[in-house]
């Protein structure tokens, strides 16, 4: 099995391989902890194409939660800001219920694709929230608010959205 995994990893990372995504999918089907560990190493590497394929595979593996934090680190890394859309897309295969603040950060600070994907997660994921989560979210909102052109359409849209989200969350806690 180990040889098969190494073969599939090699083929997935091969720049001349036209069907590299199929090898990523085969790795996802195997889905062992060893595969998850190997894919985590690839997403942390310098090869962006291989990292995208690894993220794709990870999103399809059932027991993938240990890969969520490393994936979020890559998404939040400022050097990936303009190229992280495929990483954010891979989040759809993860349990994001305790990652509200991370998803909000992607919505606020991400590029167009990342921000739109994050907004969809904010609208559809059932998050585990606490008063502490609200405080962290408000901190990131203030940081965004203080570091952006307040006249831009993007800011005005996000301001309306985020303030509504935070208001709805606070209302939930008041009702309890």
N, C-alpha and C positions, 0 to 999 in steps of 0.2 A: 504493500500500500504506500509506503514511504517513497518508493521509486516513482510510483504513479503520480503522487502529489508533486514531487520535484519536477517531473516531466511536464505536468500541466502548468506549474508556475513558470517554468522556462518558456513554454510556448506562449503563455499569456503575456509575458514581458518581452517577447521577441518582436522587434520593430518591423520585421519583414513579414510577420504573420498577419494575413488578411482577415482571418477569423478569430482574432485574439479574444474577442468577447465571448466566444463559445467556450474557450478554455476557462475563462472566469466563471462562466455558468456551471461548468463541470466541477470546478473547485467548490462552488456553492452547494452543489448536490452532495458532495462528500461531507462538507460542513463540520468536520471534527475540530476539536480544540487546536490541534496542530495546524490545521489549515487556517483557522482564525488568527493564530499567532503569526504565521508566515505572512498573511495578508496585511496584518497590522504593520509589520516591518516594511512592507512594500509601500503602504500609504505614507509612512514616515520618510521614505527615501526621496531622492532627487528627481527620479523619472516620473514626470507628471502623467504621462499616458498610462504607465503601469499603475500608478497610484489611483487613477480614475477607475481602471478595470478592477483593481483590488477593492475599491469602495463599492463598486457595483456588486461584486461577489459577496462582500460582507453584508450588504443590505438584503441579500436573498437567503442568508444563513439564519436558521431559527434561533440558535443559541449564540447570538452575536453581541450581547450587551457589553462585554469587556472591550469591544472595539469602539464603543460610542464615544468615550472621552478622548481617545487618540484622534478620532475623526473630527470631533469638535475643536480640538487644538489646531488641527490643520485648517479648518474653516475659519477660525478666529485669527490665525496668523496673518498679519497685515501684508506680508509678501504674496499671499494667495488671494488677496481681496478681489482682483479682477478676473481670477480664473477658478473660483471655488464653486461655481454653479453646479457642476456635476457632483461634487462632494455633498452639497446641500441637498441635491436631489436624492442621493443615497440615504439620507436620513429617513426617508419614507419607510424603510425596512426595519427601523428601530423603534423601541418603546421610548417615546420622548416625554412621558408623563411627568417626570421629575426634572425636565430640562427647559421649563418655561423661560427662565432668564436667558439661557443660551439662545433659544429660538428668537426671543425679542431682540437680542443683540444683533443677530443675523438680519432681522427685519430692518433694524435701524441703520446698521453700518454696512450692510452687504451691497454688492453691485445689483443691477436691475433684476437679473434672474434670481439671484440668491434671496433678495428682499421679497420678491413675489412668491417664491416657494415658501419662505418663512411665514409670510402672511397667511398662506393657505394652511400651514401647520397650526398657526395661532387660532385660526378659525375652526379647525376640525379636530385637533387633538384634545383629549380630556386630560388636563394637567392636574397634578397634585400640588395644591397651592397652600401657602401659609402666610401669616403676616410678614415673616422674614423675607419670603419670596417677593412680596409687594415692595418692601423696602429696597431690596436689591434691584428690582425692575425700575423703580423710581430713580435710583441712583444712575442707572444707565440712561434713562430718559433725560435726566438733567444734563448729563455729560453730552449727549447728542444735541440737546437744545442749545447748549452753550458753545458748540463747535460747528455750527452749520449756518448757512445763509437763511435767515428767518423769512426772507421774502420769496424763497423758491417754492414752486408748486409742490415739489417732493416733500419739503418740510411741512407745508400746510396740510397735506394729505396725511402724513405720518402723525402730525400733532393731533389731528382729529381722531385718527384711529387709536393711537396709544392712550390718549386721555379717556376715550370711551372704554377701552379694554380695562384700564386701571380702575375706572369708576365702577364698572360691572363687577370686578373682582372684589373691590372694597365692599360693595353692596352685599355680596355673598357672605362676607364675614360679619356684617352688621345684622344680617338675618338670623345668624346662628345663635 
